[in-house]
Every structure is written in C-alpha cells, then in structure tokens.
Amino acid sequence: MVWLFSAILGMAMLVSCSGESPRIKTVEPRGAAQAGSATIEFAPPSLETIPGSQLGEQTRLGYQIVVNTQEYARPYVGNRLNCTNCHLDGGLNPNAASFVGLASVYPEYRTRNARVNTLADRVNECFERSLNGRALPPDSSKLRAIVAYITWLSEGVPQGATLPWRGFQRIDSRRPPDPANGKKVYASKCAFCHGSDGLGTMGAPPVWGPQSYNIAAGMARVSVAAAFIKSNMPRSWGWSLSDDHAYDVAAYMNSQPRPDFADKIRDWPKGGKPADSPY
C-alpha cells in the first residue's frame, strides 16, 4: 500500500524507520530473467549513467516522481504515500516489485480490467489505488517521465521475457492468518516506525487509515502484503519474520479501516478475482 538516489527515504508501503539501504536477498529463481535459452541477470543500471539528453532529463524526472511523489505529482495523489513505498529503492530492489525489465512485459492482458494494458495504464492504476488518487492525463509529461524511467531500467531485457523478480516473492502460511496474533507482532515489530495507530510517522508511511492505500490496491490483499512484509520488513531486517507471522501482520493490518474505491465494482468483469480480494 521501496529508495532515494540523492536522499533515500527508505520507506516501503510498509517501510521502516531505519532509512538504511535494504538487505538484498535474491533467492533463486528470482535472480535472472528467462528469454528463450538465455539468462538475463538482475543488474539494474547506475542512475549516474542516465544520459544528458532530453530523454535523459525526462528519465531523471521520472525517477524523482517515483521517489518524491508527494512533491512532484501531488495533484494526483490522495494520501501520504510515494511510489517508492512499495517499489523500494526507486524500483531497484529485486525483492520489492522492481521496475527493472518491467517495460518488456507490456502491453499485457490483465484479468482485473479484462483488457490489454499499456505500461502507462499500469502506472495510472497505482495512482488511483495505491496512492488513492487520480489518473495522470494520457499526454501528461509526468506520466511520460515515469514510463521513460521504467523503460530505461528495462533496456536490454527482451520483450516478453519472464522476470523472476517481478512483484513480490509469494509465501504460504501453514494455517489461516491470525489477526489477533498479528496485532501483537505489529506492536513489537512495526509500531515503532508506523505508529501504534498505523497512521505513520515522520520516518514511515501509514499502513491503514485515510492516508494509506485504498481497498482496491494490491497491498490490500493479505497474500500480497504478507509477501512484501516477509521480504522487506522491518526495513533492513527482511526475512526476520516467519511466513505465518508475516501473514498474521498482513491480516491484522488489512482488517483496519482504509479508503474505499468506487470503481471496484468494475473489477474482474470476466471473472478471475483472487480468493483474498477484500471485496
């Protein structure tokens, strides 16, 4: 509901208080993309290599929007989150919905809206749901900049390649999630950064309440939030929670109030709704 090159906030959608660079733990087969018989290693380019051209300027703007969304795209954001709160380290973290190679998989058919989506469509979906805001206009320079940044991060990745690091590394709980236990784990592991009320602090974003992601965001699904928590939380101490405890925290967190999304009635018009969709 993940990164600043010049001033890394180090905040995930459930980002932590430390502000340190994340511990990278790439677990096979998440470390390489498959394109036919070729193996493409996860190797994002250095931000310092963005060219000095007009396209390079657009790419740098895209990076700034991703890590400083509140400043650079405020009119389109409806909460206190930045893109990097989910896409840690400006989209460079392979354990947190990395942008690396992502442009190579679009256009892509998605069951949620039952149509082929462009990369720009996907960006706007995040603005409307994770950022609880509104879509950027199709001709927006800000939208073009974000797409340019993701496209630059995807150079060298063949169209249609499979990205093992895409999204979050899913986990399975051995039992039904226990929100009551999740409340206890949250109090001991998460509240210091995100607040005992879940409304965030100066160092970490809100994980519920009116300034967090809305009910239609991907992070509102317990399985997605659990996967993110497991790999990345507490910040710099990912993999310190068991799978069961990660699910418990996610279940507790997503049982709390958060904004609605009016257009949710249009989702999955041809079926395919995930079992843990909250609506």
C-alpha distance (Angstrom), angle and dihedral (degrees) to the residues before:
residue distance angle dihedral
M1 . . .
V2 10.88 . .
W3 5.49 143.4 .
L4 3.70 151.1 -13.1
F5 3.83 118.3 -144.5
S6 3.77 94.4 -156.2
A7 3.79 97.6 21.6
I8 3.80 112.2 9.4
L9 3.75 109.8 -155.8
G10 3.76 90.1 -166.6
M11 3.77 92.4 -148.9
A12 3.74 124.2 144.3
M13 3.76 127.4 -167.4
L14 3.74 75.2 -89.3
V15 3.72 93.3 17.8
S16 3.73 120.8 169.7
C17 3.71 138.9 -118.8
S18 3.76 100.4 -111.1
G19 3.80 100.4 76.6
E20 3.82 89.4 -154.1
S21 3.79 123.2 135.2
P22 3.81 111.0 -84.9
R23 3.77 122.5 -100.4
I24 3.79 104.8 -110.5
K25 3.78 114.0 -143.2
T26 3.78 109.7 170.5
V27 3.78 109.3 -169.1
E28 3.80 118.3 -162.7
P29 2.92 129.5 -75.2
R30 3.81 89.4 27.4
G31 3.78 95.0 73.0
A32 3.79 100.9 74.6
A33 3.78 139.8 37.5
Q34 3.77 119.3 -129.8
A35 3.79 118.5 -134.7
G36 3.78 109.2 169.4
S37 3.79 105.6 -58.4
A38 3.80 93.3 -24.1
T39 3.78 123.2 100.7
I40 3.79 118.5 -145.4
E41 3.78 114.4 -161.1
F42 3.78 122.1 -140.5
A43 3.79 98.4 -104.0
P44 3.82 113.7 145.8
P45 3.79 116.3 -163.8
S46 3.78 120.9 -108.5
L47 3.79 113.9 -98.2
E48 3.77 87.0 -130.5
T49 3.82 89.0 68.8
I50 3.81 94.9 63.1
P51 3.82 102.3 124.1
G52 3.78 122.5 -112.1
S53 3.80 92.4 -123.4
Q54 3.79 127.6 110.7
L55 3.79 88.3 -95.3
G56 3.78 88.1 50.7
E57 3.79 90.6 54.7
Q58 3.79 89.2 50.8
T59 3.81 89.7 49.8
R60 3.80 92.1 51.0
L61 3.80 89.5 50.1
G62 3.80 88.7 52.3
Y63 3.78 89.9 53.5
Q64 3.79 91.3 50.6
I65 3.80 91.6 49.8
V66 3.80 90.3 51.7
V67 3.81 95.3 50.5
N68 3.83 98.7 31.4
T69 3.81 100.9 32.3
Q70 3.79 92.3 148.0
E71 3.79 90.4 59.6
Y72 3.79 103.0 35.3
A73 3.82 101.8 36.1
R74 3.78 103.4 22.1
P75 3.85 96.4 138.2
Y76 3.81 89.2 62.1
V77 3.82 98.3 45.6
G78 3.80 123.0 86.8
N79 3.80 101.2 -174.5
R80 3.80 141.6 31.4
L81 3.79 97.8 -86.1
N82 3.80 132.1 110.5
C83 3.81 125.3 -152.9
T84 3.79 88.7 -110.4
N85 3.78 91.5 62.6
C86 3.82 87.3 80.1
H87 3.80 100.7 19.0
L88 3.78 94.8 54.0
D89 3.78 121.8 -148.5
G90 3.78 92.6 15.2
G91 3.79 92.5 -58.0
L92 3.80 94.4 -51.4
N93 3.80 98.5 108.4
P94 3.83 112.3 97.4
N95 3.80 90.7 -154.7
A96 3.80 96.5 55.6
A97 3.80 114.0 55.2
S98 3.78 94.1 -70.6
F99 3.81 119.6 -153.3
V100 3.81 91.5 -144.7
G101 3.80 108.8 121.4
L102 3.80 92.2 -4.3
A103 3.80 94.6 123.4
S104 3.80 88.8 62.1
V105 3.82 93.0 66.8
Y106 3.81 96.5 54.4
P107 2.99 138.1 125.5
E108 3.80 87.7 52.5
Y109 3.80 135.3 165.8
R110 3.80 112.5 -119.8
T111 3.78 124.5 -167.4
R112 3.79 93.5 -148.7
N113 3.80 91.7 73.8
A114 3.82 96.1 13.4
R115 3.77 95.8 -128.9
V116 3.77 142.5 91.1
N117 3.80 110.0 -82.8
T118 3.77 128.8 -155.6
L119 3.78 122.0 -143.7
A120 3.81 88.1 -104.0
D121 3.82 89.6 54.6
R122 3.79 89.9 53.4
V123 3.80 92.3 49.2
N124 3.79 90.7 52.0
E125 3.78 91.4 48.9
C126 3.78 88.0 59.8
F127 3.80 91.1 49.6
E128 3.79 90.8 52.6
R129 3.81 97.1 43.5
S130 3.79 114.8 20.3
L131 3.81 92.5 33.7
N132 3.83 91.9 35.1
G133 3.78 88.5 -136.7
R134 3.76 137.8 106.6
A135 3.77 136.3 -75.3
L136 3.78 120.9 -88.3
P137 3.83 112.4 -118.0
P138 3.82 113.7 -97.0
D139 3.81 90.7 -115.8
S140 3.80 94.0 44.7
S141 3.80 115.9 134.2
K142 3.80 87.8 -144.6
L143 3.80 92.7 56.1
R144 3.80 91.0 47.5
A145 3.79 89.4 49.5
I146 3.81 94.2 53.7
V147 3.80 90.5 47.8
A148 3.82 89.6 48.2
Y149 3.81 91.0 52.5
I150 3.81 93.8 49.5
T151 3.81 90.3 44.4
W152 3.82 90.6 52.2
L153 3.81 89.5 51.1
S154 3.81 88.1 52.2
E155 3.79 98.5 53.7
G156 3.79 111.7 132.2
V157 3.81 94.8 20.6
P158 3.84 108.9 115.7
Q159 3.78 119.0 -121.7
G160 3.78 110.7 -92.0
A161 3.80 95.2 16.3
T162 3.79 117.3 155.7
L163 3.81 110.8 -115.8
P164 3.82 111.1 -154.8
W165 3.80 89.4 -169.2
R166 3.79 93.9 53.7
G167 3.80 115.0 126.7
F168 3.79 116.6 -18.1
Q169 3.78 129.3 -34.0
R170 3.80 102.4 -104.0
I171 3.78 120.7 -132.1
D172 3.81 134.6 -168.4
S173 3.77 129.1 -133.7
R174 3.80 118.8 -139.6
R175 3.79 90.8 -141.0
P176 3.81 139.8 20.0
P177 3.83 111.8 -67.4
D178 3.81 113.8 -93.4
P179 3.84 111.4 -146.0
A180 3.83 91.3 -173.8
N181 3.79 90.8 58.9
G182 3.81 88.3 41.2
K183 3.79 88.8 59.6
K184 3.80 89.7 56.2
V185 3.80 93.4 47.0
Y186 3.79 90.5 46.9
A187 3.80 90.9 52.5
S188 3.80 92.2 52.1
K189 3.83 100.6 36.9
C190 3.81 109.3 22.3
A191 3.80 112.6 24.0
F192 3.80 95.6 76.9
C193 3.81 90.2 65.9
H194 3.80 104.2 25.7
G195 3.79 97.7 34.4
S196 3.77 129.7 -108.6
D197 3.81 87.1 -94.9
G198 3.82 92.7 50.2
L199 3.80 91.0 -122.8
G200 3.78 95.3 119.9
T201 3.79 134.3 -117.1
M202 3.80 136.4 -125.2
G203 3.80 88.1 -81.1
A204 3.79 102.7 41.6
P205 3.81 137.7 32.5
P206 3.80 127.8 -110.0
V207 3.79 115.1 -90.5
W208 3.80 95.3 -165.0
G209 3.78 138.8 7.1
P210 3.82 130.9 64.5
Q211 3.82 94.7 -46.3
S212 3.81 96.7 52.9
Y213 3.82 133.2 81.2
N214 3.77 117.3 -61.4
I215 3.80 130.2 -112.4
A216 3.83 93.0 -93.4
A217 3.81 96.4 54.8
G218 3.78 118.0 110.6
M219 3.80 89.6 -118.2
A220 3.81 89.1 61.4
R221 3.81 87.4 73.7
V222 3.80 110.3 89.1
S223 3.83 93.8 -138.6
V224 3.81 91.9 53.9
A225 3.79 95.0 45.5
A226 3.81 90.8 46.4
A227 3.80 91.7 52.7
F228 3.80 91.4 50.0
I229 3.80 92.9 46.8
K230 3.79 92.8 48.1
S231 3.80 94.7 53.0
N232 3.78 100.6 36.7
M233 3.79 114.4 19.1
P234 2.94 134.9 125.6
R235 3.80 85.8 31.9
S236 3.80 110.7 -100.9
W237 3.82 88.4 9.9
G238 3.79 102.6 74.9
W239 3.81 117.0 157.6
S240 3.80 90.4 32.4
L241 3.82 92.5 111.5
S242 3.78 123.7 69.0
D243 3.80 117.8 -116.2
D244 3.80 89.4 -109.1
H245 3.80 93.1 52.0
A246 3.80 91.8 46.5
Y247 3.81 88.4 54.9
D248 3.79 91.2 46.4
V249 3.80 92.8 53.0
A250 3.80 91.3 46.0
A251 3.81 91.0 50.1
Y252 3.80 91.9 49.1
M253 3.80 93.3 45.9
N254 3.80 94.3 47.7
S255 3.80 92.3 47.1
Q256 3.79 88.5 66.2
P257 3.83 124.4 91.0
R258 3.79 119.2 -81.7
P259 3.82 137.3 157.9
D260 3.79 120.2 -67.4
F261 3.81 123.9 -128.7
A262 3.79 114.6 -137.5
D263 3.81 95.7 -158.3
K264 3.79 92.9 56.9
I265 3.81 87.2 101.6
R266 3.83 87.5 72.3
D267 3.80 94.6 56.7
W268 3.82 122.0 113.5
P269 3.82 95.2 3.5
K270 3.81 90.2 172.6
G271 3.78 97.0 39.8
G272 3.77 131.2 -103.1
K273 3.80 98.0 121.2
P274 3.84 110.8 165.2
A275 3.78 115.1 -111.4
D276 3.80 92.2 -120.2
S277 3.79 96.6 50.4
P278 3.84 105.4 133.3
Y279 3.83 92.4 -137.1
